[in-house]
Amino acid sequence: MDETRVPTYPISNLIPTHPTTDNEKYPDVGDPNPVVKLGVADADKGKVRWISLTDDAEYIPRFGWVRDGIIWRRF
C-alpha cells in the first residue's frame, strides 16, 4: 500500500500518566485513499507477480485462489 498522499491524523492516548500522540495515516471524507497493489511472491525464486486489479481497488480485505491463475477478492 502506498499511503504517500493520505493525510496524517493525530491519535492521542490520554490513559497513561504522560499522554502520548501518534500520527497515523487516515483518509477523511474526500481525502485521497491509499494506492493498493497485490502481488504474489515465488518463495523459491523471490520473484513477484503483480495481479491486475480494477482502477477502484482501494481496499482488499480478503482474497484467495479459485484455481491456478484465477484469484477472487471481496471488498
mmCIF file as gemmi writes it, N, C-alpha and C atoms, coordinates in Angstrom:
data_model
loop_
_atom_site.group_PDB
_atom_site.id
_atom_site.type_symbol
_atom_site.label_atom_id
_atom_site.label_alt_id
_atom_site.label_comp_id
_atom_site.label_asym_id
_atom_site.label_entity_id
_atom_site.label_seq_id
_atom_site.pdbx_PDB_ins_code
_atom_site.Cartn_x
_atom_site.Cartn_y
_atom_site.Cartn_z
_atom_site.occupancy
_atom_site.B_iso_or_equiv
_atom_site.pdbx_formal_charge
_atom_site.auth_seq_id
_atom_site.auth_asym_id
_atom_site.pdbx_PDB_model_num
ATOM 1 N N . MET Axp A 1 ? 0.837 -1.174 0 1 0 ? 1 A 1
ATOM 2 C CA . MET Axp A 1 ? 0 0 0 1 0 ? 1 A 1
ATOM 3 C C . MET Axp A 1 ? 0.881 1.237 0 1 0 ? 1 A 1
ATOM 4 N N . ASP Axp A 2 ? 0.554 2.144 -0.875 1 0 ? 2 A 1
ATOM 5 C CA . ASP Axp A 2 ? 1.262 3.423 -0.926 1 0 ? 2 A 1
ATOM 6 C C . ASP Axp A 2 ? 0.362 4.477 -0.286 1 0 ? 2 A 1
ATOM 7 N N . GLU Axp A 3 ? 0.736 4.946 0.902 1 0 ? 3 A 1
ATOM 8 C CA . GLU Axp A 3 ? -0.058 5.932 1.618 1 0 ? 3 A 1
ATOM 9 C C . GLU Axp A 3 ? 0.548 7.334 1.532 1 0 ? 3 A 1
ATOM 10 N N . THR Axp A 4 ? 1.362 7.566 0.527 1 0 ? 4 A 1
ATOM 11 C CA . THR Axp A 4 ? 2.061 8.843 0.378 1 0 ? 4 A 1
ATOM 12 C C . THR Axp A 4 ? 1.101 10.026 0.383 1 0 ? 4 A 1
ATOM 13 N N . ARG Axp A 5 ? -0.019 9.936 -0.321 1 0 ? 5 A 1
ATOM 14 C CA . ARG Axp A 5 ? -0.947 11.063 -0.458 1 0 ? 5 A 1
ATOM 15 C C . ARG Axp A 5 ? -2.012 11.112 0.641 1 0 ? 5 A 1
ATOM 16 N N . VAL Axp A 6 ? -2.043 10.102 1.517 1 0 ? 6 A 1
ATOM 17 C CA . VAL Axp A 6 ? -3.043 10.058 2.587 1 0 ? 6 A 1
ATOM 18 C C . VAL Axp A 6 ? -2.616 11.003 3.712 1 0 ? 6 A 1
ATOM 19 N N . PRO Axp A 7 ? -3.524 11.875 4.171 1 0 ? 7 A 1
ATOM 20 C CA . PRO Axp A 7 ? -3.173 12.813 5.245 1 0 ? 7 A 1
ATOM 21 C C . PRO Axp A 7 ? -2.881 12.092 6.564 1 0 ? 7 A 1
ATOM 22 N N . THR Axp A 8 ? -2.104 12.753 7.409 1 0 ? 8 A 1
ATOM 23 C CA . THR Axp A 8 ? -1.766 12.23 8.724 1 0 ? 8 A 1
ATOM 24 C C . THR Axp A 8 ? -2.758 12.757 9.751 1 0 ? 8 A 1
ATOM 25 N N . TYR Axp A 9 ? -3.185 11.873 10.65 1 0 ? 9 A 1
ATOM 26 C CA . TYR Axp A 9 ? -4.177 12.206 11.664 1 0 ? 9 A 1
ATOM 27 C C . TYR Axp A 9 ? -3.595 11.895 13.041 1 0 ? 9 A 1
ATOM 28 N N . PRO Axp A 10 ? -3.651 12.839 13.994 1 0 ? 10 A 1
ATOM 29 C CA . PRO Axp A 10 ? -3.089 12.569 15.323 1 0 ? 10 A 1
ATOM 30 C C . PRO Axp A 10 ? -4.029 11.697 16.16 1 0 ? 10 A 1
ATOM 31 N N . ILE Axp A 11 ? -3.483 10.646 16.769 1 0 ? 11 A 1
ATOM 32 C CA . ILE Axp A 11 ? -4.233 9.771 17.669 1 0 ? 11 A 1
ATOM 33 C C . ILE Axp A 11 ? -3.643 9.966 19.064 1 0 ? 11 A 1
ATOM 34 N N . SER Axp A 12 ? -4.459 10.443 20 1 0 ? 12 A 1
ATOM 35 C CA . SER Axp A 12 ? -3.98 10.712 21.359 1 0 ? 12 A 1
ATOM 36 C C . SER Axp A 12 ? -4.348 9.571 22.298 1 0 ? 12 A 1
ATOM 37 N N . ASN Axp A 13 ? -3.393 9.18 23.125 1 0 ? 13 A 1
ATOM 38 C CA . ASN Axp A 13 ? -3.617 8.195 24.166 1 0 ? 13 A 1
ATOM 39 C C . ASN Axp A 13 ? -3.56 8.946 25.492 1 0 ? 13 A 1
ATOM 40 N N . LEU Axp A 14 ? -4.73 9.202 26.079 1 0 ? 14 A 1
ATOM 41 C CA . LEU Axp A 14 ? -4.811 10.014 27.293 1 0 ? 14 A 1
ATOM 42 C C . LEU Axp A 14 ? -4.818 9.171 28.566 1 0 ? 14 A 1
ATOM 43 N N . ILE Axp A 15 ? -4.731 7.852 28.446 1 0 ? 15 A 1
ATOM 44 C CA . ILE Axp A 15 ? -4.811 6.971 29.606 1 0 ? 15 A 1
ATOM 45 C C . ILE Axp A 15 ? -3.548 6.992 30.475 1 0 ? 15 A 1
ATOM 46 N N . PRO Axp A 16 ? -2.345 6.96 29.913 1 0 ? 16 A 1
ATOM 47 C CA . PRO Axp A 16 ? -1.169 6.938 30.794 1 0 ? 16 A 1
ATOM 48 C C . PRO Axp A 16 ? -0.978 8.248 31.553 1 0 ? 16 A 1
ATOM 49 N N . THR Axp A 17 ? -0.103 8.211 32.549 1 0 ? 17 A 1
ATOM 50 C CA . THR Axp A 17 ? 0.208 9.415 33.324 1 0 ? 17 A 1
ATOM 51 C C . THR Axp A 17 ? 0.739 10.518 32.422 1 0 ? 17 A 1
ATOM 52 N N . HIS Axp A 18 ? 1.564 10.121 31.46 1 0 ? 18 A 1
ATOM 53 C CA . HIS Axp A 18 ? 2.087 11.076 30.486 1 0 ? 18 A 1
ATOM 54 C C . HIS Axp A 18 ? 1.495 10.724 29.119 1 0 ? 18 A 1
ATOM 55 N N . PRO Axp A 19 ? 0.426 11.423 28.726 1 0 ? 19 A 1
ATOM 56 C CA . PRO Axp A 19 ? -0.236 11.105 27.453 1 0 ? 19 A 1
ATOM 57 C C . PRO Axp A 19 ? 0.716 11.204 26.265 1 0 ? 19 A 1
ATOM 58 N N . THR Axp A 20 ? 0.425 10.418 25.254 1 0 ? 20 A 1
ATOM 59 C CA . THR Axp A 20 ? 1.234 10.419 24.028 1 0 ? 20 A 1
ATOM 60 C C . THR Axp A 20 ? 0.332 10.651 22.816 1 0 ? 20 A 1
ATOM 61 N N . THR Axp A 21 ? 0.944 11.071 21.747 1 0 ? 21 A 1
ATOM 62 C CA . THR Axp A 21 ? 0.231 11.242 20.481 1 0 ? 21 A 1
ATOM 63 C C . THR Axp A 21 ? 1.012 10.533 19.391 1 0 ? 21 A 1
ATOM 64 N N . ASP Axp A 22 ? 0.316 9.691 18.637 1 0 ? 22 A 1
ATOM 65 C CA . ASP Axp A 22 ? 0.9 9.024 17.473 1 0 ? 22 A 1
ATOM 66 C C . ASP Axp A 22 ? 0.232 9.572 16.224 1 0 ? 22 A 1
ATOM 67 N N . ASN Axp A 23 ? 0.989 9.713 15.174 1 0 ? 23 A 1
ATOM 68 C CA . ASN Axp A 23 ? 0.437 10.158 13.901 1 0 ? 23 A 1
ATOM 69 C C . ASN Axp A 23 ? 0.193 8.95 13.013 1 0 ? 23 A 1
ATOM 70 N N . GLU Axp A 24 ? -1.049 8.801 12.55 1 0 ? 24 A 1
ATOM 71 C CA . GLU Axp A 24 ? -1.445 7.693 11.684 1 0 ? 24 A 1
ATOM 72 C C . GLU Axp A 24 ? -1.972 8.244 10.369 1 0 ? 24 A 1
ATOM 73 N N . LYS Axp A 25 ? -1.704 7.52 9.3 1 0 ? 25 A 1
ATOM 74 C CA . LYS Axp A 25 ? -2.281 7.89 8.012 1 0 ? 25 A 1
ATOM 75 C C . LYS Axp A 25 ? -3.758 7.51 8.051 1 0 ? 25 A 1
ATOM 76 N N . TYR Axp A 26 ? -4.648 8.475 7.785 1 0 ? 26 A 1
ATOM 77 C CA . TYR Axp A 26 ? -6.084 8.231 7.85 1 0 ? 26 A 1
ATOM 78 C C . TYR Axp A 26 ? -6.8 9.127 6.855 1 0 ? 26 A 1
ATOM 79 N N . PRO Axp A 27 ? -7.459 8.549 5.849 1 0 ? 27 A 1
ATOM 80 C CA . PRO Axp A 27 ? -8.188 9.375 4.879 1 0 ? 27 A 1
ATOM 81 C C . PRO Axp A 27 ? -9.562 9.755 5.42 1 0 ? 27 A 1
ATOM 82 N N . ASP Axp A 28 ? -9.815 11.035 5.533 1 0 ? 28 A 1
ATOM 83 C CA . ASP Axp A 28 ? -11.139 11.528 5.901 1 0 ? 28 A 1
ATOM 84 C C . ASP Axp A 28 ? -11.965 11.633 4.618 1 0 ? 28 A 1
ATOM 85 N N . VAL Axp A 29 ? -13.226 11.969 4.741 1 0 ? 29 A 1
ATOM 86 C CA . VAL Axp A 29 ? -14.096 12.08 3.572 1 0 ? 29 A 1
ATOM 87 C C . VAL Axp A 29 ? -13.501 13.064 2.572 1 0 ? 29 A 1
ATOM 88 N N . GLY Axp A 30 ? -13.344 12.638 1.334 1 0 ? 30 A 1
ATOM 89 C CA . GLY Axp A 30 ? -12.811 13.486 0.275 1 0 ? 30 A 1
ATOM 90 C C . GLY Axp A 30 ? -11.299 13.455 0.152 1 0 ? 30 A 1
ATOM 91 N N . ASP Axp A 31 ? -10.61 12.857 1.12 1 0 ? 31 A 1
ATOM 92 C CA . ASP Axp A 31 ? -9.151 12.756 1.062 1 0 ? 31 A 1
ATOM 93 C C . ASP Axp A 31 ? -8.737 11.591 0.157 1 0 ? 31 A 1
ATOM 94 N N . PRO Axp A 32 ? -7.525 11.625 -0.359 1 0 ? 32 A 1
ATOM 95 C CA . PRO Axp A 32 ? -7.039 10.506 -1.175 1 0 ? 32 A 1
ATOM 96 C C . PRO Axp A 32 ? -6.889 9.234 -0.332 1 0 ? 32 A 1
ATOM 97 N N . ASN Axp A 33 ? -7.28 8.119 -0.891 1 0 ? 33 A 1
ATOM 98 C CA . ASN Axp A 33 ? -7.1 6.816 -0.255 1 0 ? 33 A 1
ATOM 99 C C . ASN Axp A 33 ? -5.743 6.241 -0.64 1 0 ? 33 A 1
ATOM 100 N N . PRO Axp A 34 ? -5.269 5.23 0.082 1 0 ? 34 A 1
ATOM 101 C CA . PRO Axp A 34 ? -4.011 4.581 -0.302 1 0 ? 34 A 1
ATOM 102 C C . PRO Axp A 34 ? -4.132 3.928 -1.674 1 0 ? 34 A 1
ATOM 103 N N . VAL Axp A 35 ? -3.019 3.83 -2.359 1 0 ? 35 A 1
ATOM 104 C CA . VAL Axp A 35 ? -2.962 3.104 -3.634 1 0 ? 35 A 1
ATOM 105 C C . VAL Axp A 35 ? -2.565 1.665 -3.291 1 0 ? 35 A 1
ATOM 106 N N . VAL Axp A 36 ? -3.368 0.715 -3.765 1 0 ? 36 A 1
ATOM 107 C CA . VAL Axp A 36 ? -3.18 -0.68 -3.392 1 0 ? 36 A 1
ATOM 108 C C . VAL Axp A 36 ? -2.701 -1.503 -4.578 1 0 ? 36 A 1
ATOM 109 N N . LYS Axp A 37 ? -1.713 -2.36 -4.321 1 0 ? 37 A 1
ATOM 110 C CA . LYS Axp A 37 ? -1.254 -3.335 -5.314 1 0 ? 37 A 1
ATOM 111 C C . LYS Axp A 37 ? -1.231 -4.7 -4.638 1 0 ? 37 A 1
ATOM 112 N N . LEU Axp A 38 ? -1.508 -5.74 -5.403 1 0 ? 38 A 1
ATOM 113 C CA . LEU Axp A 38 ? -1.489 -7.089 -4.867 1 0 ? 38 A 1
ATOM 114 C C . LEU Axp A 38 ? -0.503 -7.909 -5.682 1 0 ? 38 A 1
ATOM 115 N N . GLY Axp A 39 ? 0.444 -8.515 -4.999 1 0 ? 39 A 1
ATOM 116 C CA . GLY Axp A 39 ? 1.455 -9.318 -5.671 1 0 ? 39 A 1
ATOM 117 C C . GLY Axp A 39 ? 1.594 -10.676 -5.016 1 0 ? 39 A 1
ATOM 118 N N . VAL Axp A 40 ? 2.031 -11.646 -5.786 1 0 ? 40 A 1
ATOM 119 C CA . VAL Axp A 40 ? 2.278 -12.994 -5.288 1 0 ? 40 A 1
ATOM 120 C C . VAL Axp A 40 ? 3.763 -13.267 -5.451 1 0 ? 40 A 1
ATOM 121 N N . ALA Axp A 41 ? 4.402 -13.625 -4.345 1 0 ? 41 A 1
ATOM 122 C CA . ALA Axp A 41 ? 5.845 -13.869 -4.373 1 0 ? 41 A 1
ATOM 123 C C . ALA Axp A 41 ? 6.146 -15.349 -4.506 1 0 ? 41 A 1
ATOM 124 N N . ASP Axp A 42 ? 7.086 -15.673 -5.368 1 0 ? 42 A 1
ATOM 125 C CA . ASP Axp A 42 ? 7.588 -17.039 -5.506 1 0 ? 42 A 1
ATOM 126 C C . ASP Axp A 42 ? 8.625 -17.241 -4.409 1 0 ? 42 A 1
ATOM 127 N N . ALA Axp A 43 ? 8.326 -18.128 -3.465 1 0 ? 43 A 1
ATOM 128 C CA . ALA Axp A 43 ? 9.204 -18.318 -2.31 1 0 ? 43 A 1
ATOM 129 C C . ALA Axp A 43 ? 10.578 -18.834 -2.711 1 0 ? 43 A 1
ATOM 130 N N . ASP Axp A 44 ? 10.668 -19.612 -3.769 1 0 ? 44 A 1
ATOM 131 C CA . ASP Axp A 44 ? 11.952 -20.176 -4.186 1 0 ? 44 A 1
ATOM 132 C C . ASP Axp A 44 ? 12.797 -19.195 -4.987 1 0 ? 44 A 1
ATOM 133 N N . LYS Axp A 45 ? 12.157 -18.472 -5.903 1 0 ? 45 A 1
ATOM 134 C CA . LYS Axp A 45 ? 12.896 -17.59 -6.807 1 0 ? 45 A 1
ATOM 135 C C . LYS Axp A 45 ? 12.921 -16.133 -6.355 1 0 ? 45 A 1
ATOM 136 N N . GLY Axp A 46 ? 12.019 -15.757 -5.44 1 0 ? 46 A 1
ATOM 137 C CA . GLY Axp A 46 ? 11.984 -14.386 -4.953 1 0 ? 46 A 1
ATOM 138 C C . GLY Axp A 46 ? 11.357 -13.4 -5.919 1 0 ? 46 A 1
ATOM 139 N N . LYS Axp A 47 ? 10.764 -13.898 -6.995 1 0 ? 47 A 1
ATOM 140 C CA . LYS Axp A 47 ? 10.117 -13.01 -7.964 1 0 ? 47 A 1
ATOM 141 C C . LYS Axp A 47 ? 8.693 -12.706 -7.506 1 0 ? 47 A 1
ATOM 142 N N . VAL Axp A 48 ? 8.223 -11.494 -7.852 1 0 ? 48 A 1
ATOM 143 C CA . VAL Axp A 48 ? 6.86 -11.084 -7.519 1 0 ? 48 A 1
ATOM 144 C C . VAL Axp A 48 ? 6.067 -10.966 -8.809 1 0 ? 48 A 1
ATOM 145 N N . ARG Axp A 49 ? 4.894 -11.578 -8.825 1 0 ? 49 A 1
ATOM 146 C CA . ARG Axp A 49 ? 3.971 -11.452 -9.961 1 0 ? 49 A 1
ATOM 147 C C . ARG Axp A 49 ? 2.836 -10.544 -9.495 1 0 ? 49 A 1
ATOM 148 N N . TRP Axp A 50 ? 2.656 -9.408 -10.156 1 0 ? 50 A 1
ATOM 149 C CA . TRP Axp A 50 ? 1.636 -8.435 -9.765 1 0 ? 50 A 1
ATOM 150 C C . TRP Axp A 50 ? 0.305 -8.809 -10.39 1 0 ? 50 A 1
ATOM 151 N N . ILE Axp A 51 ? -0.748 -8.76 -9.599 1 0 ? 51 A 1
ATOM 152 C CA . ILE Axp A 51 ? -2.1 -9.114 -10.018 1 0 ? 51 A 1
ATOM 153 C C . ILE Axp A 51 ? -2.79 -7.864 -10.545 1 0 ? 51 A 1
ATOM 154 N N . SER Axp A 52 ? -3.465 -7.974 -11.687 1 0 ? 52 A 1
ATOM 155 C CA . SER Axp A 52 ? -4.212 -6.848 -12.253 1 0 ? 52 A 1
ATOM 156 C C . SER Axp A 52 ? -5.489 -6.633 -11.452 1 0 ? 52 A 1
ATOM 157 N N . LEU Axp A 53 ? -5.675 -5.421 -10.96 1 0 ? 53 A 1
ATOM 158 C CA . LEU Axp A 53 ? -6.872 -5.046 -10.216 1 0 ? 53 A 1
ATOM 159 C C . LEU Axp A 53 ? -7.603 -3.951 -10.973 1 0 ? 53 A 1
ATOM 160 N N . THR Axp A 54 ? -8.869 -3.738 -10.636 1 0 ? 54 A 1
ATOM 161 C CA . THR Axp A 54 ? -9.604 -2.646 -11.256 1 0 ? 54 A 1
ATOM 162 C C . THR Axp A 54 ? -9.071 -1.315 -10.729 1 0 ? 54 A 1
ATOM 163 N N . ASP Axp A 55 ? -9.39 -0.241 -11.411 1 0 ? 55 A 1
ATOM 164 C CA . ASP Axp A 55 ? -8.891 1.08 -11.014 1 0 ? 55 A 1
ATOM 165 C C . ASP Axp A 55 ? -9.43 1.536 -9.66 1 0 ? 55 A 1
ATOM 166 N N . ASP Axp A 56 ? -10.575 0.979 -9.22 1 0 ? 56 A 1
ATOM 167 C CA . ASP Axp A 56 ? -11.164 1.421 -7.96 1 0 ? 56 A 1
ATOM 168 C C . ASP Axp A 56 ? -10.739 0.564 -6.77 1 0 ? 56 A 1
ATOM 169 N N . ALA Axp A 57 ? -9.699 -0.232 -6.927 1 0 ? 57 A 1
ATOM 170 C CA . ALA Axp A 57 ? -9.227 -1.098 -5.832 1 0 ? 57 A 1
ATOM 171 C C . ALA Axp A 57 ? -8.479 -0.256 -4.807 1 0 ? 57 A 1
ATOM 172 N N . GLU Axp A 58 ? -9.167 0.109 -3.726 1 0 ? 58 A 1
ATOM 173 C CA . GLU Axp A 58 ? -8.553 0.903 -2.674 1 0 ? 58 A 1
ATOM 174 C C . GLU Axp A 58 ? -8.413 0.111 -1.386 1 0 ? 58 A 1
ATOM 175 N N . TYR Axp A 59 ? -9.087 -1.022 -1.329 1 0 ? 59 A 1
ATOM 176 C CA . TYR Axp A 59 ? -9.068 -1.818 -0.11 1 0 ? 59 A 1
ATOM 177 C C . TYR Axp A 59 ? -9.333 -3.263 -0.504 1 0 ? 59 A 1
ATOM 178 N N . ILE Axp A 60 ? -8.487 -4.157 -0.072 1 0 ? 60 A 1
ATOM 179 C CA . ILE Axp A 60 ? -8.638 -5.57 -0.408 1 0 ? 60 A 1
ATOM 180 C C . ILE Axp A 60 ? -8.651 -6.357 0.909 1 0 ? 60 A 1
ATOM 181 N N . PRO Axp A 61 ? -9.83 -6.495 1.54 1 0 ? 61 A 1
ATOM 182 C CA . PRO Axp A 61 ? -9.852 -7.178 2.834 1 0 ? 61 A 1
ATOM 183 C C . PRO Axp A 61 ? -9.627 -8.674 2.748 1 0 ? 61 A 1
ATOM 184 N N . ARG Axp A 62 ? -10.061 -9.316 1.649 1 0 ? 62 A 1
ATOM 185 C CA . ARG Axp A 62 ? -9.905 -10.765 1.514 1 0 ? 62 A 1
ATOM 186 C C . ARG Axp A 62 ? -9.656 -11.125 0.05 1 0 ? 62 A 1
ATOM 187 N N . PHE Axp A 63 ? -8.803 -12.124 -0.133 1 0 ? 63 A 1
ATOM 188 C CA . PHE Axp A 63 ? -8.611 -12.665 -1.469 1 0 ? 63 A 1
ATOM 189 C C . PHE Axp A 63 ? -8.183 -14.116 -1.338 1 0 ? 63 A 1
ATOM 190 N N . GLY Axp A 64 ? -8.308 -14.85 -2.41 1 0 ? 64 A 1
ATOM 191 C CA . GLY Axp A 64 ? -7.925 -16.258 -2.405 1 0 ? 64 A 1
ATOM 192 C C . GLY Axp A 64 ? -7.88 -16.787 -3.828 1 0 ? 64 A 1
ATOM 193 N N . TRP Axp A 65 ? -7.623 -18.06 -3.967 1 0 ? 65 A 1
ATOM 194 C CA . TRP Axp A 65 ? -7.481 -18.673 -5.277 1 0 ? 65 A 1
ATOM 195 C C . TRP Axp A 65 ? -8.708 -19.511 -5.61 1 0 ? 65 A 1
ATOM 196 N N . VAL Axp A 66 ? -9.237 -19.324 -6.822 1 0 ? 66 A 1
ATOM 197 C CA . VAL Axp A 66 ? -10.312 -20.169 -7.34 1 0 ? 66 A 1
ATOM 198 C C . VAL Axp A 66 ? -9.678 -21.447 -7.873 1 0 ? 66 A 1
ATOM 199 N N . ARG Axp A 67 ? -8.665 -21.268 -8.692 1 0 ? 67 A 1
ATOM 200 C CA . ARG Axp A 67 ? -7.822 -22.356 -9.21 1 0 ? 67 A 1
ATOM 201 C C . ARG Axp A 67 ? -6.559 -21.699 -9.744 1 0 ? 67 A 1
ATOM 202 N N . ASP Axp A 68 ? -5.647 -22.457 -10.213 1 0 ? 68 A 1
ATOM 203 C CA . ASP Axp A 68 ? -4.38 -21.925 -10.691 1 0 ? 68 A 1
ATOM 204 C C . ASP Axp A 68 ? -4.603 -20.786 -11.685 1 0 ? 68 A 1
ATOM 205 N N . GLY Axp A 69 ? -4.087 -19.624 -11.367 1 0 ? 69 A 1
ATOM 206 C CA . GLY Axp A 69 ? -4.169 -18.475 -12.267 1 0 ? 69 A 1
ATOM 207 C C . GLY Axp A 69 ? -5.405 -17.611 -12.106 1 0 ? 69 A 1
ATOM 208 N N . ILE Axp A 70 ? -6.364 -18.013 -11.261 1 0 ? 70 A 1
ATOM 209 C CA . ILE Axp A 70 ? -7.584 -17.227 -11.091 1 0 ? 70 A 1
ATOM 210 C C . ILE Axp A 70 ? -7.75 -16.875 -9.622 1 0 ? 70 A 1
ATOM 211 N N . ILE Axp A 71 ? -7.835 -15.576 -9.352 1 0 ? 71 A 1
ATOM 212 C CA . ILE Axp A 71 ? -7.938 -15.066 -7.982 1 0 ? 71 A 1
ATOM 213 C C . ILE Axp A 71 ? -9.315 -14.456 -7.755 1 0 ? 71 A 1
ATOM 214 N N . TRP Axp A 72 ? -9.836 -14.551 -6.538 1 0 ? 72 A 1
ATOM 215 C CA . TRP Axp A 72 ? -11.063 -13.86 -6.177 1 0 ? 72 A 1
ATOM 216 C C . TRP Axp A 72 ? -10.732 -12.855 -5.072 1 0 ? 72 A 1
ATOM 217 N N . ARG Axp A 73 ? -11.536 -11.817 -4.969 1 0 ? 73 A 1
ATOM 218 C CA . ARG Axp A 73 ? -11.359 -10.861 -3.881 1 0 ? 73 A 1
ATOM 219 C C . ARG Axp A 73 ? -12.717 -10.319 -3.475 1 0 ? 73 A 1
ATOM 220 N N . ARG Axp A 74 ? -12.811 -9.897 -2.241 1 0 ? 74 A 1
ATOM 221 C CA . ARG Axp A 74 ? -14.033 -9.353 -1.703 1 0 ? 74 A 1
ATOM 222 C C . ARG Axp A 74 ? -13.732 -7.957 -1.185 1 0 ? 74 A 1
ATOM 223 N N . PHE Axp A 75 ? -14.652 -7.019 -1.458 1 0 ? 75 A 1
ATOM 224 C CA . PHE Axp A 75 ? -14.486 -5.639 -0.98 1 0 ? 75 A 1
ATOM 225 C C . PHE Axp A 75 ? -15.126 -5.467 0.356 1 0 ? 75 A 1
